[in-house]
Amino acid sequence: MKQTAATRRTGEQLREKLGYILLFEIADPRLDLITITGVEVSVDRAFAKVYVSCEEDRYEEVLEALNAAKGRIRSLLARSLDWRVTPELAFKIDRSTDEAERIAVALKQVPETMAVPKDEEGYPIDPDAPDPDEEPGTAPSDNAGA
């Protein structure tokens, strides 16, 4: 759905109302510990996509519970919103938190090659190799006594 400033504002208003309803009005234990991460509302407010986040092993259970309570949620929304039309709700699982967690785990696993010192071009530096800036046959001098 195309989102404008107005639809983002209505989506945020709908997200707050849905959060309150799920927290205080719906008594389904399958809906414990879920988070509404976003809501996209159509321009005419007739349809809304609701994105929820939960543990990865509970996706099917949570979607089943939300779809079973969809009618009750919609009727409670109709009472709490001052909109002319109560939107039809479509619940979707937001997998972005799972993806962020996978990325965080991958970043913690540092490959051994990252600890190898490299030159400015990214090539490994051989500690036994002579310094190319040094003249052959001369030892590095210490200018501290000069």
N, CA, C and O of each residue as an XYZ file, in Angstrom:
584
protein
N       0.832     -1.186      0.000
C       0.000      0.000      0.000
C       0.870      1.241      0.000
O       1.903      1.286      0.668
N       0.463      2.216     -0.727
C       1.194      3.471     -0.733
C       0.912      4.205      0.577
O      -0.239      4.372      0.981
N       1.985      4.634      1.224
C       1.834      5.313      2.500
C       2.139      6.798      2.342
O       3.160      7.189      1.776
N       1.232      7.606      2.856
C       1.418      9.049      2.884
C       1.534      9.465      4.342
O       1.431      8.631      5.241
N       1.744     10.730      4.572
C       1.826     11.218      5.951
C       0.516     10.960      6.687
O       0.520     10.589      7.860
N      -0.600     11.156      5.997
C      -1.910     10.946      6.635
C      -2.137      9.468      6.958
O      -2.632      9.145      8.038
N      -1.782      8.569      6.039
C      -1.991      7.142      6.316
C      -1.036      6.648      7.390
O      -1.372      5.736      8.146
N       0.157      7.241      7.467
C       1.070      6.866      8.555
C       0.512      7.298      9.909
O       0.624      6.567     10.893
N      -0.087      8.484      9.956
C      -0.698      8.953     11.218
C      -1.861      8.053     11.614
O      -1.974      7.667     12.777
N      -2.724      7.716     10.667
C      -3.862      6.839     10.990
C      -3.370      5.444     11.349
O      -3.954      4.784     12.209
N      -2.296      4.986     10.696
C      -1.720      3.690     11.040
C      -1.180      3.669     12.453
O      -1.336      2.681     13.170
N      -0.547      4.754     12.853
C      -0.031      4.848     14.221
C      -1.170      4.886     15.233
O      -1.079      4.263     16.291
N      -2.227      5.600     14.923
C      -3.403      5.646     15.802
C      -4.025      4.256     15.923
O      -4.401      3.829     17.014
N      -4.128      3.566     14.810
C      -4.689      2.214     14.814
C      -3.782      1.254     15.581
O      -4.270      0.378     16.295
N      -2.472      1.412     15.439
C      -1.529      0.554     16.163
C      -1.682      0.708     17.676
O      -1.655     -0.279     18.411
N      -1.841      1.941     18.135
C      -2.026      2.180     19.567
C      -3.321      1.547     20.069
O      -3.337      0.920     21.128
N      -4.403      1.710     19.314
C      -5.704      1.125     19.714
C      -5.625     -0.398     19.723
O      -6.132     -1.039     20.643
N      -4.990     -0.983     18.702
C      -4.857     -2.439     18.658
C      -4.007     -2.954     19.815
O      -4.315     -3.991     20.402
N      -2.951     -2.240     20.137
C      -2.109     -2.636     21.265
C      -2.900     -2.655     22.565
O      -2.773     -3.584     23.362
N      -3.711     -1.636     22.775
C      -4.535     -1.584     23.982
C      -5.530     -2.744     23.999
O      -5.710     -3.400     25.025
N      -6.172     -2.991     22.859
C      -7.172     -4.061     22.790
C      -6.529     -5.419     23.049
O      -7.072     -6.226     23.803
N      -5.380     -5.677     22.431
C      -4.723     -6.969     22.628
C      -4.200     -7.132     24.050
O      -4.136     -8.247     24.567
N      -3.831     -6.038     24.671
C      -3.285     -6.107     26.018
C      -4.374     -6.267     27.082
O      -4.215     -7.036     28.030
N      -5.488     -5.530     26.916
C      -6.486     -5.493     27.990
C      -7.838     -6.125     27.655
O      -8.580     -6.482     28.569
N      -8.172     -6.270     26.398
C      -9.514     -6.721     26.041
C      -9.575     -8.186     25.588
O     -10.597     -8.845     25.780
N      -8.517     -8.691     25.003
C      -8.494    -10.061     24.488
C      -7.753    -10.936     25.490
O      -6.622    -10.639     25.875
N      -8.403    -12.017     25.908
C      -7.843    -12.861     26.961
C      -7.310    -14.187     26.428
O      -7.390    -15.199     27.125
N      -6.777    -14.208     25.232
C      -6.239    -15.428     24.649
C      -4.773    -15.578     25.059
O      -3.962    -14.717     24.720
N      -4.408    -16.644     25.777
C      -3.012    -16.793     26.211
C      -2.038    -16.978     25.048
O      -0.839    -16.754     25.214
N      -2.525    -17.379     23.887
C      -1.646    -17.525     22.725
C      -1.147    -16.167     22.234
O      -0.177    -16.093     21.478
N      -1.812    -15.092     22.664
C      -1.431    -13.753     22.224
C      -0.563    -13.025     23.244
O      -0.358    -11.816     23.138
N      -0.053    -13.760     24.233
C       0.882    -13.165     25.181
C       2.225    -12.948     24.495
O       2.627    -13.732     23.636
N       2.901    -11.902     24.874
C       4.243    -11.584     24.393
C       4.329    -11.428     22.874
O       5.264    -11.921     22.243
N       3.359    -10.749     22.305
C       3.466    -10.367     20.899
C       3.596     -8.852     20.843
O       3.173     -8.147     21.760
N       4.175     -8.367     19.776
C       4.378     -6.937     19.596
C       3.824     -6.528     18.248
O       4.088     -7.185     17.241
N       3.058     -5.451     18.220
C       2.600     -4.898     16.955
C       3.701     -3.968     16.475
O       3.941     -2.917     17.069
N       4.369     -4.362     15.393
C       5.517     -3.595     14.920
C       5.135     -2.527     13.911
O       5.888     -1.575     13.708
N       3.990     -2.666     13.282
C       3.587     -1.664     12.304
C       2.186     -1.924     11.775
O       1.674     -3.042     11.837
N       1.582     -0.866     11.256
C       0.252     -0.962     10.654
C       0.255     -0.108      9.395
O       0.663      1.054      9.418
N      -0.202     -0.692      8.305
C      -0.376      0.047      7.057
C      -1.872      0.147      6.792
O      -2.568     -0.864      6.705
N      -2.354      1.370      6.666
C      -3.782      1.611      6.443
C      -3.977      2.132      5.027
O      -3.201      2.959      4.548
N      -5.022      1.641      4.358
C      -5.317      2.143      3.018
C      -5.809      3.579      3.117
O      -6.219      4.032      4.186
N      -5.766      4.285      2.006
C      -6.138      5.701      1.985
C      -7.592      5.896      2.423
O      -7.910      6.869      3.107
N      -8.473      4.972      2.028
C      -9.887      5.104      2.407
C     -10.205      4.479      3.766
O     -11.364      4.448      4.178
N      -9.181      3.983      4.461
C      -9.303      3.391      5.797
C     -10.174      2.133      5.825
O     -10.674      1.755      6.885
N     -10.357      1.496      4.701
C     -11.191      0.298      4.650
C     -10.393     -0.976      4.900
O     -10.977     -2.021      5.186
N      -9.081     -0.907      4.797
C      -8.239     -2.094      4.935
C      -6.972     -1.727      5.687
O      -6.425     -0.637      5.516
N      -6.509     -2.655      6.526
C      -5.263     -2.420      7.267
C      -4.470     -3.713      7.371
O      -5.014     -4.769      7.692
N      -3.175     -3.612      7.093
C      -2.244     -4.714      7.322
C      -1.589     -4.468      8.671
O      -1.009     -3.410      8.913
N      -1.690     -5.456      9.539
C      -1.126     -5.337     10.883
C       0.038     -6.312     10.987
O      -0.138     -7.520     10.828
N       1.236     -5.779     11.256
C       2.438     -6.599     11.366
C       2.729     -6.857     12.834
O       2.818     -5.929     13.637
N       2.879     -8.146     13.174
C       3.152     -8.540     14.552
C       4.447     -9.323     14.613
O       4.851     -9.972     13.648
N       5.086     -9.249     15.767
C       6.338     -9.948     15.995
C       6.186    -10.824     17.228
O       5.550    -10.431     18.206
N       6.774    -12.011     17.173
C       6.758    -12.931     18.310
C       7.931    -13.892     18.149
O       8.739    -13.738     17.233
N       8.027    -14.882     19.036
C       9.088    -15.870     18.915
C       8.878    -16.661     17.628
O       7.747    -16.877     17.194
N       9.974    -17.084     17.033
C       9.924    -17.751     15.729
C       9.130    -19.053     15.763
O       8.487    -19.402     14.773
N       9.159    -19.771     16.868
C       8.448    -21.050     16.944
C       6.943    -20.891     17.191
O       6.224    -21.890     17.215
N       6.453    -19.664     17.375
C       5.030    -19.435     17.651
C       4.286    -18.765     16.490
O       3.137    -18.361     16.668
N       4.886    -18.637     15.332
C       4.267    -17.917     14.219
C       2.870    -18.438     13.890
O       1.911    -17.667     13.849
N       2.758    -19.725     13.661
C       1.469    -20.311     13.250
C       0.417    -20.153     14.354
O      -0.736    -19.820     14.083
N       0.826    -20.393     15.576
C      -0.083    -20.292     16.721
C      -0.627    -18.870     16.874
O      -1.822    -18.681     17.103
N       0.244    -17.880     16.749
C      -0.154    -16.482     16.915
C      -1.079    -16.044     15.779
O      -2.096    -15.393     16.018
N      -0.725    -16.402     14.544
C      -1.594    -16.045     13.416
C      -2.968    -16.685     13.541
O      -3.980    -16.056     13.234
N      -3.006    -17.929     13.988
C      -4.286    -18.624     14.187
C      -5.127    -17.911     15.246
O      -6.329    -17.720     15.064
N      -4.498    -17.522     16.343
C      -5.212    -16.834     17.422
C      -5.705    -15.457     16.966
O      -6.827    -15.068     17.290
N      -4.887    -14.725     16.227
C      -5.286    -13.403     15.745
C      -6.441    -13.501     14.753
O      -7.376    -12.702     14.801
N      -6.375    -14.473     13.863
C      -7.457    -14.634     12.898
C      -8.743    -15.109     13.561
O      -9.836    -14.765     13.111
N      -8.620    -15.902     14.636
C      -9.806    -16.338     15.367
C     -10.458    -15.171     16.108
O     -11.680    -15.132     16.247
N      -9.650    -14.221     16.583
C     -10.173    -13.081     17.343
C     -10.413    -11.854     16.471
O     -10.759    -10.792     16.989
N     -10.237    -11.978     15.167
C     -10.321    -10.830     14.264
C     -11.665    -10.105     14.354
O     -11.692     -8.875     14.365
N     -12.767    -10.830     14.419
C     -14.090    -10.207     14.508
C     -14.265     -9.419     15.796
O     -14.770     -8.296     15.783
N     -13.847    -10.011     16.903
C     -13.939     -9.330     18.208
C     -13.049     -8.084     18.227
O     -13.459     -7.030     18.715
N     -11.844     -8.209     17.701
C     -10.928     -7.070     17.659
C     -11.520     -5.944     16.827
O     -11.450     -4.774     17.205
N     -12.098     -6.305     15.698
C     -12.673     -5.291     14.809
C     -13.867     -4.590     15.459
O     -14.029     -3.380     15.305
N     -14.700     -5.333     16.181
C     -15.843     -4.684     16.845
C     -15.377     -3.770     17.977
O     -15.969     -2.714     18.198
N     -14.328     -4.160     18.695
C     -13.778     -3.292     19.741
C     -13.125     -2.059     19.119
O     -13.181     -0.971     19.693
N     -12.512     -2.222     17.959
C     -11.939     -1.069     17.256
C     -13.030     -0.091     16.834
O     -12.853      1.123     16.938
N     -14.153     -0.615     16.359
C     -15.246      0.245     15.905
C     -15.727      1.148     17.033
O     -16.079      2.304     16.800
N     -15.743      0.623     18.251
C     -16.183      1.427     19.397
C     -15.147      2.468     19.805
O     -15.501      3.556     20.260
N     -13.858      2.132     19.641
C     -12.832      3.047     20.146
C     -12.356      4.071     19.114
O     -11.798      5.103     19.486
N     -12.568      3.802     17.830
C     -12.155      4.748     16.798
C     -13.315      5.658     16.410
O     -14.476      5.255     16.474
N     -13.002      6.865     16.013
C     -14.043      7.781     15.553
C     -14.085      7.838     14.030
O     -14.468      8.851     13.445
N     -13.682      6.725     13.391
C     -13.668      6.672     11.947
C     -15.037      6.264     11.429
O     -15.787      5.567     12.112
N     -15.353      6.695     10.239
C     -16.630      6.335      9.617
C     -16.645      4.846      9.256
O     -17.686      4.194      9.341
N     -15.492      4.314      8.855
C     -15.371      2.920      8.451
C     -14.374      2.229      9.371
O     -13.316      2.777      9.680
N     -14.722      1.014      9.808
C     -13.768      0.220     10.577
C     -13.006     -0.658      9.589
O     -13.624     -1.396      8.822
N     -11.690     -0.590      9.595
C     -10.926     -1.315      8.567
C     -10.996     -2.833      8.721
O     -11.076     -3.360      9.830
N     -10.964     -3.511      7.592
C     -10.802     -4.962      7.559
C      -9.340     -5.223      7.904
O      -8.450     -4.566      7.364
N      -9.084     -6.179      8.800
C      -7.730     -6.413      9.287
C      -7.099     -7.637      8.635
O      -7.749     -8.671      8.481
N      -5.854     -7.519      8.261
C      -5.054     -8.645      7.767
C      -3.790     -8.697      8.608
O      -2.978     -7.772      8.579
N      -3.625     -9.771      9.348
C      -2.469     -9.914     10.230
C      -1.337    -10.614      9.486
O      -1.550    -11.615      8.801
N      -0.137    -10.072      9.633
C       1.065    -10.615      8.990
C       2.166    -10.699     10.047
O       2.229     -9.881     10.965
N       3.024    -11.693      9.900
C       4.172    -11.833     10.796
C       5.313    -10.956     10.274
O       5.657    -11.008      9.093
N       5.886    -10.163     11.156
C       7.022     -9.312     10.816
C       8.293    -10.085     11.151
O       8.609    -10.285     12.324
N       9.005    -10.509     10.149
C      10.203    -11.329     10.340
C      11.480    -10.491     10.406
O      12.576    -11.051     10.439
N      11.364     -9.184     10.425
C      12.560     -8.333     10.421
C      13.371     -8.483     11.706
O      14.597     -8.371     11.668
N      12.725     -8.731     12.831
C      13.476     -8.912     14.078
C      14.285    -10.203     14.039
O      15.390    -10.259     14.579
N      13.742    -11.245     13.402
C      14.492    -12.495     13.263
C      15.711    -12.275     12.373
O      16.795    -12.785     12.654
N      15.527    -11.518     11.307
C      16.632    -11.226     10.395
C      17.701    -10.401     11.111
O      18.894    -10.645     10.928
N      17.290     -9.436     11.918
C      18.252     -8.624     12.672
C      19.026     -9.491     13.671
O      20.222     -9.280     13.872
N      18.366    -10.444     14.284
C      19.036    -11.333     15.222
C      20.055    -12.219     14.505
O      21.153    -12.440     15.015
N      19.695    -12.725     13.321
C      20.634    -13.537     12.545
C      21.868    -12.720     12.146
O      22.986    -13.234     12.161
N      21.663    -11.462     11.794
C      22.781    -10.597     11.428
C      23.671    -10.338     12.639
O      24.896    -10.356     12.521
N      23.069    -10.097     13.800
C      23.848     -9.849     15.014
C      24.696    -11.064     15.380
O      25.848    -10.915     15.789
N      24.136    -12.263     15.238
C      24.895    -13.483     15.526
C      26.045    -13.631     14.531
O      27.156    -14.006     14.905
N      25.769    -13.335     13.267
C      26.817    -13.443     12.249
C      27.942    -12.452     12.508
O      29.107    -12.769     12.269
N      27.615    -11.262     12.991
C      28.643    -10.258     13.264
C      29.502    -10.621     14.471
O      30.644    -10.171     14.570
N      28.978    -11.419     15.380
C      29.756    -11.843     16.545
C      30.788    -12.904     16.175
O      31.787    -13.073     16.874
N      30.546    -13.615     15.081
C      31.472    -14.661     14.642
C      32.508    -14.040     13.715
O      32.313    -13.977     12.501
N      33.603    -13.586     14.296
C      34.651    -12.908     13.546
C      35.571    -13.959     12.934
O      36.107    -14.796     13.660
N      35.766    -13.937     11.624
C      36.684    -14.902     11.008
C      38.128    -14.644     11.439
O      38.496    -13.522     11.788
N      38.938    -15.706     11.408
C      40.335    -15.601     11.838
C      41.110    -14.611     10.975
O      42.051    -13.980     11.457
N      40.739    -14.470      9.733
C      41.464    -13.584      8.829
C      41.324    -12.112      9.211
O      42.122    -11.282      8.777
N      40.324    -11.785     10.013
C      40.148    -10.390     10.437
C      41.235     -9.960     11.414
O      41.516     -8.767     11.533
N      41.866    -10.927     12.130
C      42.898    -10.600     13.111
C      44.270    -10.430     12.463
O      45.197     -9.960     13.122
N      44.424    -10.795     11.202
C      45.705    -10.682     10.507
C      45.930     -9.224     10.128
O      45.047     -8.601      9.538
N      47.108     -8.661     10.461
C      47.362     -7.269     10.069
C      47.439     -7.136      8.548
O      48.001     -7.997      7.871
N      46.877     -6.060      8.022
C      46.817     -5.848      6.577
C      47.344     -4.460      6.248
O      47.327     -3.550      7.076
N      47.817     -4.327      5.002
C      48.263     -3.009      4.547
C      47.045     -2.201      4.096
O      45.911     -2.666      4.208
N      47.287     -0.988      3.586
C      46.182     -0.104      3.227
C      45.360     -0.617      2.046
O      44.247     -0.147      1.810
N      45.910     -1.582      1.303
C      45.181     -2.153      0.172
C      44.430     -3.422      0.559
O      43.706     -3.987     -0.261
N      44.594     -3.870      1.786
C      43.872     -5.036      2.270
C      44.624     -6.338      2.176
O      44.062     -7.397      2.454
N      45.918     -6.283      1.780
C      46.717     -7.502      1.683
C      47.377     -7.786      3.020
O      47.760     -6.856      3.730
N      47.516     -9.069      3.378
C      48.177     -9.399      4.649
C      49.624     -8.941      4.655
O      50.321     -9.011      3.643
N      50.060     -8.473      5.811
C      51.444     -8.021      5.979
C      52.245     -9.189      6.521
O      51.884     -9.791      7.531
N      53.346     -9.504      5.832
C      54.241    -10.568      6.286
C      55.218     -9.945      7.278
O      55.983     -9.061      6.895
N      55.218    -10.382      8.557
C      56.093     -9.742      9.551
C      57.579     -9.994      9.279
O      58.414     -9.235      9.771
N      57.940    -11.038      8.511
C      59.345    -11.350      8.246
C      59.870    -10.628      7.000
O      61.074    -10.633      6.745
N      58.993    -10.020      6.242
C      59.408     -9.350      5.006
C      60.094     -8.034      5.345
O      59.716     -7.364      6.307
N      61.118     -7.654      4.546
C      61.797     -6.373      4.804
C      60.878     -5.207      4.443
O      59.989     -5.329      3.601
N      61.116     -4.091      5.095
C      60.321     -2.888      4.845
C      60.720     -2.314      3.482
O      61.903     -2.046      3.271
N      59.773     -2.114      2.540
C      60.130     -1.621      1.210
C      60.635     -0.176      1.222
O      61.288      0.232      0.262
N      60.366      0.606      2.252
C      60.822      1.992      2.324
C      62.279      2.102      2.785
O      62.903      3.155      2.662
N      62.805      0.999      3.314
C      64.153      0.985      3.868
C      65.165      0.678      2.769
O      64.880     -0.100      1.859
N      66.352      1.292      2.855
C      67.402      0.981      1.891
C      67.995     -0.368      2.246
O      68.151     -0.684      3.425
N      68.329     -1.170      1.241
C      68.911     -2.479      1.541
C      70.275     -2.334      2.209
O      71.070     -1.465      1.854
N      70.524     -3.199      3.178
C      71.814     -3.228      3.856
C      71.929     -2.265      5.013
O      72.975     -2.248      5.662
N      70.911     -1.451      5.322
C      70.982     -0.532      6.458
C      69.990     -0.961      7.509
O      68.908     -1.464      7.206
N      70.367     -0.761      8.707
C      69.475     -1.096      9.822
C      68.658      0.137     10.161
O      69.109      1.259      9.930
N      67.501     -0.046     10.689
C      66.706      1.118     11.082
C      67.425      1.920     12.145
O      67.926      1.339     13.108
N      67.493      3.196     12.010
C      68.217      4.039     12.964
C      67.235      4.675     13.942
O      66.065      4.909     13.636
N      67.764      4.940     15.123
C      66.972      5.598     16.149
C      67.455      7.045     16.237
O      68.607      7.287     16.598
N      66.616      7.979     15.922
C      67.000      9.394     15.926
C      66.839     10.054     17.269
O      66.812     11.282     17.345
N      66.731      9.288     18.327
C      66.526      9.865     19.640
C      67.783     10.552     20.151
O      67.685     11.503     20.926
N      68.970     10.094     19.736
C      70.212     10.681     20.228
C      70.660     11.870     19.402
O      71.647     12.503     19.776
N      70.029     12.205     18.348
C      70.502     13.267     17.477
C      70.108     14.622     17.943
O      70.441     15.618     17.301
